[in-house]
Amino acid sequence: MIYKRITTRTLLEMKNNNEKISMLTAYDYTFAKIIDQSNVDVILVGDSASNVIAGNETTVPITLDEMIYHAKSVVKAVQRALVVVDLPFGTYQSDSKLALRSAIRIMKESGAHAVKLEGGSEIIDSVSKIIKAGIPVMGHLGLTPQSIYKFGSYTVRAKEKHEAEELISDALLLEQIGCFATVLEKIPSNLSKKVCSKVSYPVIGIGAGNHVDGQVLVMHDLLGLTTEFNPRFIRRYLNLNNQVSDAVKSYVSDIKKMNFPNDEEMY
Ligand code: KIV
Protein backbone atom coordinates (compact mmCIF):
# COMPACT_ATOMS: atom_id res chain seq x y z
CA MET A 1 0.00 0.00 0.00
CA ILE A 2 1.28 3.53 -0.86
CA TYR A 3 0.68 5.96 1.98
CA LYS A 4 1.09 9.66 1.16
CA ARG A 5 1.48 10.88 4.71
CA ILE A 6 1.97 8.64 7.71
CA THR A 7 -0.15 9.33 10.77
CA THR A 8 -0.68 7.41 13.99
CA ARG A 9 -3.81 6.00 12.36
CA THR A 10 -1.80 4.80 9.34
CA LEU A 11 0.44 2.78 11.65
CA LEU A 12 -2.59 0.99 13.09
CA GLU A 13 -3.86 0.36 9.56
CA MET A 14 -0.46 -1.06 8.62
CA LYS A 15 -0.51 -3.37 11.63
CA ASN A 16 -4.02 -4.54 10.81
CA ASN A 17 -2.98 -5.15 7.18
CA ASN A 18 0.09 -7.11 8.33
CA GLU A 19 2.37 -4.54 6.72
CA LYS A 20 5.55 -4.11 8.74
CA ILE A 21 6.42 -0.61 9.97
CA SER A 22 9.89 0.83 9.33
CA MET A 23 11.33 3.33 11.79
CA LEU A 24 14.76 4.93 11.83
CA THR A 25 16.36 7.74 13.80
CA ALA A 26 17.45 11.08 12.31
CA TYR A 27 18.82 14.18 13.94
CA ASP A 28 19.43 16.68 11.13
CA TYR A 29 17.91 18.08 7.94
CA THR A 30 20.16 16.39 5.37
CA PHE A 31 19.79 12.83 6.61
CA ALA A 32 16.11 13.29 7.49
CA LYS A 33 15.44 14.28 3.87
CA ILE A 34 17.18 11.18 2.49
CA ILE A 35 15.43 8.92 5.01
CA ASP A 36 12.01 10.42 4.33
CA GLN A 37 12.46 10.14 0.58
CA SER A 38 13.46 6.49 1.07
CA ASN A 39 9.96 5.83 2.48
CA VAL A 40 10.78 5.15 6.10
CA ASP A 41 7.42 5.26 7.90
CA VAL A 42 8.46 6.75 11.23
CA ILE A 43 11.43 9.03 11.85
CA LEU A 44 12.51 9.07 15.47
CA VAL A 45 14.44 12.06 16.73
CA GLY A 46 15.93 9.83 19.39
CA ASP A 47 17.74 10.94 22.49
CA SER A 48 20.45 8.65 21.08
CA ALA A 49 21.51 12.03 19.66
CA SER A 50 23.20 12.35 23.03
CA ASN A 51 25.54 9.46 22.04
CA VAL A 52 25.94 9.70 18.28
CA ILE A 53 25.79 13.49 17.83
CA ALA A 54 26.93 14.99 21.13
CA GLY A 55 29.42 12.24 22.04
CA ASN A 56 28.06 11.59 25.52
CA GLU A 57 28.45 8.15 27.06
CA THR A 58 24.72 7.90 27.84
CA THR A 59 21.42 9.53 26.85
CA VAL A 60 21.11 11.13 30.28
CA PRO A 61 22.75 14.54 29.61
CA ILE A 62 20.85 15.67 26.51
CA THR A 63 18.52 18.60 27.20
CA LEU A 64 15.05 19.54 26.00
CA ASP A 65 16.48 22.54 24.10
CA GLU A 66 18.93 20.23 22.31
CA MET A 67 16.18 17.76 21.39
CA ILE A 68 14.06 20.63 20.04
CA TYR A 69 17.00 21.86 17.96
CA HIS A 70 17.39 18.40 16.34
CA ALA A 71 13.64 17.93 15.92
CA LYS A 72 13.22 21.32 14.20
CA SER A 73 15.88 20.43 11.62
CA VAL A 74 14.31 17.03 10.97
CA VAL A 75 10.74 18.34 10.65
CA LYS A 76 11.81 20.86 7.98
CA ALA A 77 12.99 17.96 5.78
CA VAL A 78 10.08 15.55 6.20
CA GLN A 79 7.07 15.33 3.91
CA ARG A 80 5.86 11.78 4.44
CA ALA A 81 7.02 10.14 7.65
CA LEU A 82 5.54 10.48 11.11
CA VAL A 83 8.08 12.38 13.23
CA VAL A 84 8.36 11.20 16.84
CA VAL A 85 10.62 12.96 19.34
CA ASP A 86 12.06 11.54 22.57
CA LEU A 87 11.32 13.47 25.74
CA PRO A 88 14.78 13.56 27.34
CA PHE A 89 15.66 12.39 30.83
CA GLY A 90 14.47 14.73 33.57
CA THR A 91 11.68 16.36 31.58
CA TYR A 92 8.78 14.05 32.49
CA GLN A 93 9.61 11.74 35.42
CA SER A 94 9.15 14.11 38.37
CA ASP A 95 5.61 15.34 37.74
CA SER A 96 2.94 15.23 35.08
CA LYS A 97 2.64 19.02 34.71
CA LEU A 98 6.32 19.27 33.87
CA ALA A 99 5.86 16.36 31.45
CA LEU A 100 3.03 18.14 29.67
CA ARG A 101 5.00 21.40 29.50
CA SER A 102 7.96 19.52 27.97
CA ALA A 103 5.78 17.74 25.41
CA ILE A 104 4.03 20.99 24.47
CA ARG A 105 7.40 22.68 23.91
CA ILE A 106 8.46 19.89 21.56
CA MET A 107 5.20 20.03 19.58
CA LYS A 108 5.03 23.85 19.33
CA GLU A 109 8.71 24.63 18.80
CA SER A 110 9.67 21.75 16.48
CA GLY A 111 6.46 20.95 14.63
CA ALA A 112 6.89 17.22 15.33
CA HIS A 113 3.89 14.89 15.36
CA ALA A 114 4.33 12.83 18.54
CA VAL A 115 6.55 12.22 21.55
CA LYS A 116 8.09 9.09 23.05
CA LEU A 117 8.62 8.44 26.77
CA GLU A 118 10.54 5.62 28.44
CA GLY A 119 8.79 3.60 31.15
CA GLY A 120 5.49 2.04 32.23
CA SER A 121 3.36 2.35 35.36
CA GLU A 122 5.90 4.62 37.10
CA ILE A 123 5.32 7.42 34.55
CA ILE A 124 1.67 6.73 33.80
CA ASP A 125 0.37 10.08 35.14
CA SER A 126 2.75 11.93 32.81
CA VAL A 127 1.80 9.84 29.79
CA SER A 128 -1.88 10.21 30.54
CA LYS A 129 -1.71 14.01 30.97
CA ILE A 130 0.15 14.43 27.67
CA ILE A 131 -2.36 12.26 25.78
CA LYS A 132 -5.32 14.09 27.35
CA ALA A 133 -3.83 17.35 26.01
CA GLY A 134 -4.05 15.92 22.50
CA ILE A 135 -0.42 14.92 21.98
CA PRO A 136 0.17 11.40 20.62
CA VAL A 137 2.50 9.32 22.79
CA MET A 138 4.65 6.33 21.84
CA GLY A 139 5.76 4.14 24.76
CA HIS A 140 9.18 2.55 25.25
CA LEU A 141 9.61 -0.57 27.40
CA GLY A 142 12.30 -3.19 28.01
CA LEU A 143 15.76 -1.69 27.88
CA THR A 144 15.22 1.97 28.68
CA PRO A 145 18.61 3.68 28.22
CA GLN A 146 17.67 6.72 30.34
CA SER A 147 17.66 4.35 33.37
CA ILE A 148 21.14 3.00 32.67
CA TYR A 149 22.46 4.00 36.09
CA LYS A 150 19.63 2.08 37.79
CA PHE A 151 20.37 -1.14 35.88
CA GLY A 152 24.14 -0.72 35.43
CA SER A 153 24.29 -2.45 32.03
CA TYR A 154 22.71 -2.65 28.60
CA THR A 155 22.01 -6.40 28.81
CA VAL A 156 18.81 -8.10 27.62
CA ARG A 157 15.85 -7.11 29.81
CA ALA A 158 12.86 -8.99 31.23
CA LYS A 159 14.43 -12.46 31.19
CA GLU A 160 13.00 -13.23 34.65
CA LYS A 161 9.34 -14.22 34.94
CA HIS A 162 8.34 -11.32 37.21
CA GLU A 163 10.03 -8.77 34.90
CA ALA A 164 8.30 -10.27 31.87
CA GLU A 165 4.93 -10.10 33.63
CA GLU A 166 5.58 -6.48 34.59
CA LEU A 167 6.49 -5.61 31.01
CA ILE A 168 3.30 -7.21 29.66
CA SER A 169 1.21 -5.34 32.20
CA ASP A 170 2.99 -2.05 31.30
CA ALA A 171 2.36 -2.64 27.59
CA LEU A 172 -1.33 -3.20 28.31
CA LEU A 173 -1.48 -0.15 30.57
CA LEU A 174 0.10 2.10 27.92
CA GLU A 175 -2.44 0.89 25.39
CA GLN A 176 -5.31 1.37 27.82
CA ILE A 177 -4.45 5.03 28.49
CA GLY A 178 -4.16 5.78 24.76
CA CYS A 179 -0.56 5.39 23.53
CA PHE A 180 -0.66 4.90 19.76
CA ALA A 181 2.29 2.45 19.73
CA THR A 182 5.18 1.26 21.83
CA VAL A 183 8.83 0.41 21.34
CA LEU A 184 10.17 -2.80 22.90
CA GLU A 185 13.93 -2.73 23.26
CA LYS A 186 16.27 -5.68 23.81
CA ILE A 187 13.94 -8.30 25.24
CA PRO A 188 13.56 -12.01 24.40
CA SER A 189 11.73 -12.60 21.14
CA ASN A 190 9.20 -14.93 22.85
CA LEU A 191 8.24 -12.16 25.22
CA SER A 192 7.63 -9.62 22.46
CA LYS A 193 5.52 -12.28 20.69
CA LYS A 194 3.47 -12.62 23.86
CA VAL A 195 3.06 -8.83 24.15
CA CYS A 196 1.89 -8.65 20.52
CA SER A 197 -0.70 -11.36 21.14
CA LYS A 198 -2.19 -9.30 23.98
CA VAL A 199 -2.22 -5.71 22.64
CA SER A 200 -3.88 -4.20 19.58
CA TYR A 201 -1.64 -1.17 19.06
CA PRO A 202 1.54 -1.37 16.92
CA VAL A 203 4.66 -2.70 18.62
CA ILE A 204 8.02 -1.62 17.19
CA GLY A 205 11.04 -3.66 18.16
CA ILE A 206 14.76 -3.05 18.50
CA GLY A 207 16.47 -6.24 19.55
CA ALA A 208 13.02 -7.71 20.24
CA GLY A 209 12.84 -10.30 17.46
CA ASN A 210 10.61 -10.57 14.42
CA HIS A 211 7.15 -11.16 15.87
CA VAL A 212 6.60 -7.43 16.30
CA ASP A 213 4.84 -5.00 13.93
CA GLY A 214 7.92 -3.07 12.90
CA GLN A 215 11.60 -2.43 13.51
CA VAL A 216 13.66 0.60 14.54
CA LEU A 217 17.40 1.17 14.37
CA VAL A 218 19.71 4.07 15.08
CA MET A 219 20.74 5.57 11.73
CA HIS A 220 24.44 5.68 12.63
CA ASP A 221 24.39 1.94 13.35
CA LEU A 222 22.54 1.03 10.13
CA LEU A 223 25.00 3.08 8.05
CA GLY A 224 28.06 1.66 9.80
CA LEU A 225 29.15 5.05 11.10
CA THR A 226 29.44 3.60 14.59
CA THR A 227 31.97 0.81 15.01
CA GLU A 228 32.37 0.22 18.74
CA PHE A 229 28.72 -0.57 19.53
CA ASN A 230 28.04 -4.14 18.40
CA PRO A 231 24.93 -5.74 19.89
CA ARG A 232 23.64 -8.64 17.79
CA PHE A 233 20.41 -6.81 16.81
CA ILE A 234 22.25 -4.27 14.63
CA ARG A 235 22.43 -4.93 10.90
CA ARG A 236 24.95 -2.62 9.21
CA TYR A 237 23.87 -1.94 5.64
CA LEU A 238 27.01 0.09 4.86
CA ASN A 239 30.46 0.60 6.24
CA LEU A 240 30.25 4.36 6.01
CA ASN A 241 32.89 4.87 8.67
CA ASN A 242 35.54 3.41 6.33
CA GLN A 243 34.13 5.11 3.26
CA VAL A 244 34.09 8.54 4.91
CA SER A 245 37.57 7.98 6.25
CA ASP A 246 38.88 6.94 2.79
CA ALA A 247 37.24 9.99 1.18
CA VAL A 248 38.71 12.38 3.73
CA LYS A 249 42.17 10.78 3.41
CA SER A 250 41.99 11.22 -0.38
CA TYR A 251 41.02 14.87 0.08
CA VAL A 252 43.95 15.49 2.45
CA SER A 253 46.33 13.70 0.11
CA ASP A 254 45.09 15.68 -2.94
CA ILE A 255 45.68 18.96 -1.07
CA LYS A 256 49.19 17.90 -0.05
CA LYS A 257 50.03 16.85 -3.62
CA MET A 258 48.59 20.14 -4.97
CA ASN A 259 46.14 18.01 -6.92
CA PHE A 260 43.12 19.90 -5.55
CA PRO A 261 41.80 22.17 -6.89
CA ASN A 262 42.59 21.39 -10.54
CA ASP A 263 42.04 23.68 -13.55
CA GLU A 264 38.33 22.80 -13.86
CA GLU A 265 37.76 23.51 -10.18
CA MET A 266 39.01 27.10 -10.32
CA TYR A 267 37.52 30.44 -11.45
O1 KIV B 1 16.92 7.19 21.17
C1 KIV B 1 16.76 6.27 20.37
O2 KIV B 1 17.41 6.19 19.32
C2 KIV B 1 15.77 5.26 20.69
C3 KIV B 1 15.73 4.03 19.84
C4 KIV B 1 16.88 3.16 20.13
C5 KIV B 1 14.44 3.29 19.97
O3 KIV B 1 15.04 5.40 21.61
Residues whose N, C-alpha, C, O or C-beta is under 5 A from the ligand:
A	BS01	KIV	T25 G46 D47 S48 V183 V216 V218
